[in-house]
């Protein structure tokens, strides 16, 4: 599944060319292009005693977006600085995923490229 992820882009100057490192904006986790990243999903399920509503929170795993538009809206609202970039990623077949309206959290992801 192709998804869009917000990453922090850090420039590394190497003599005559520029190279970049990409990090998660929250946990300083470094992403390397083409590398399979694996993380357990941290899922908490809470039930409200008043109305019996169930609240599911996913606080570990790779958070990304189903569309570029949703990712760009979130990026603009929370990370309105030039180092925050949208990146194309792939969630490999067989991964564990949790969806909501616009986000997806997975236990595996591969960073493919920065979107222009």
C-alpha positions in Angstrom: 0.0 0.0 0.0 1.4 3.4 -1.0 1.1 6.1 1.7 2.3 9.6 2.4 4.5 10.3 5.4 5.7 13.7 6.9 9.4 13.6 7.6 12.0 16.2 8.7 14.6 16.8 6.0 18.1 17.7 7.2 20.8 18.9 4.8 24.3 17.5 4.9 26.8 19.4 2.8 29.4 17.2 1.1 31.9 19.3 -0.8 30.2 19.8 -4.2 26.8 18.2 -3.7 24.1 18.1 -1.1 22.9 15.0 0.7 19.9 14.7 3.0 18.9 12.7 6.0 15.2 12.2 6.8 13.9 11.9 10.4 10.5 11.4 12.1 9.4 14.9 13.3 8.5 13.4 16.8 11.0 10.7 17.8 14.2 11.5 15.8 13.9 8.2 14.1 16.1 8.1 11.0 14.6 6.8 7.7 16.9 5.4 5.0 15.6 5.1 1.4 14.6 1.6 0.5 15.2 0.2 4.0 12.4 -1.9 5.7 11.6 -0.3 9.1 9.9 -2.4 11.7 8.2 -1.2 15.0 5.7 -2.8 17.3 2.2 -1.2 17.3 1.4 0.4 20.7 -2.4 0.1 20.9 -4.3 1.3 24.0 -8.1 0.7 24.2 -10.1 2.7 26.8 -13.8 2.5 27.5 -15.6 5.5 29.0 -17.6 4.4 32.0 -20.2 7.1 31.4 -21.3 6.3 27.9 -19.5 3.1 27.0 -17.7 4.7 24.1 -14.5 2.9 23.1 -11.4 5.1 22.4 -8.5 3.4 20.5 -5.1 5.2 20.7 -2.1 4.1 18.7 1.0 5.7 20.1 3.7 3.5 18.6 4.2 2.4 14.9 4.7 4.3 11.7 2.0 7.0 11.3 1.2 8.1 7.7 -1.6 9.4 5.6 -3.8 7.8 2.9 -3.7 10.9 0.6 -1.3 13.7 -0.2 -4.0 16.2 0.5 -4.5 15.0 4.1 -0.8 14.8 4.8 -0.3 18.4 3.4 -3.2 19.7 5.6 -1.6 18.1 8.7 1.8 19.3 7.8 0.6 22.9 7.3 -1.3 22.8 10.6 1.5 21.3 12.8 4.8 21.6 10.9 4.7 24.8 9.0 8.5 25.0 8.4 10.5 24.3 5.3 12.3 21.2 6.7 9.0 19.3 7.0 8.5 17.4 3.7 6.0 14.9 2.3 7.4 11.5 1.3 6.1 8.5 -0.5 6.3 5.3 1.5 5.1 1.7 1.0 3.5 -0.5 3.7 4.6 -4.0 2.7 2.1 -6.8 2.3 1.5 -8.7 5.5 2.0 -5.6 7.8 -0.3 -5.0 10.7 -2.3 -1.7 10.1 -4.8 0.4 12.0 -6.9 2.9 10.0 -9.0 6.0 10.8 -10.5 8.6 8.5 -7.3 9.9 7.0 -4.4 8.2 8.8 -2.9 4.8 8.8 -0.5 3.3 11.4 1.6 0.3 10.5 4.2 -1.9 12.1 6.3 -1.9 8.9 7.1 0.8 6.3 9.7 1.5 3.5 10.7 5.1 2.7 10.8 5.5 -1.1 11.3 9.1 -2.0 10.6 12.8 -1.2 7.6 14.2 -3.1 8.2 17.4 -5.0 
